[in-house]
Amino acid sequence: MANLAVTVPSSLEAAARDFSKQHKTSLDDLVSAALNEYLHASPRRLYQISTSTALVEGVYSGSVSSSVLLGHGDFGLGTFEGLDGEMIILDGEIYQAAGIVRRRSDDFLVPFASITHFHEDAVVQIEKVASLKDIELACDPHRVSENLFYALRVDGVFDTLHARAVHPVAKGSRLLDAAKAQQEFHFDNVEGTLVGLWSPRYSSSFSVPGYHFHFISKDRTKGGHALDCSARQLRASVQIVSEYDVQLPVAGSFLTTDLDRDPASDLAKAE
Ligand SMILES: [Zn+2]
């Protein structure tokens, strides 16, 4: 350990002291974490809270604050406590799609989410999209390996967009039962963005294997987990992810839930 004496604006010092009091963390820990994030921030890193298996088994209580989540990126997917809607993180803002869409600028605990600092490794112009599958097929050649993760951003005007949002569920229900109570939406002629991740099959205990897209409209009023879409022309960008950083919950039902079962078949049905 070393001692570091630095001069910073007094407003920053006050903000740091407030933050450390609120989050019950020491100034030393806070400054170390901030420096670590700044110096080692990698555009290829995906930061994730909890695991897909925990979600499948019904661990829906939050474990990491949304402000900490946003410290790790500006682009991602997730859900909310009690499965209260689909999370879309785009351009550094968190949106909650649960029938209506609202921006969440408050600080709250997140049960499951994945986030990265998005940048484009490859750009794909996609024409004549008859289904979500066509977007996947167009992005496939830009995934250099089946063994890395990818973040995918797809922008444009969608002729049709079929989405769903999970309903809040009773404590103890598993993801498969929650998926049965979802709301579905059909949007026509809507401009917006698909926020996507592709995860390798071997990661199924942690992530959702294959493509996973959430949609949000440009005016931020419509959104959800994308089930299908069509469009004439879309612009997709693909980012390679080679660092996978998982924050496991250190309290609550995560510690006592049986997570031994392979979640792959439940994930395929529910996600
Ligand atoms: Zn989803």
Boltz pocket constraint, residues with backbone or C-beta under 6 A from the ligand:
constraints:
  - pocket:
      binder: B
      contacts: [[A, 78], [A, 86], [A, 212], [A, 213], [A, 214], [A, 225], [A, 271]]
      max_distance: 6.0
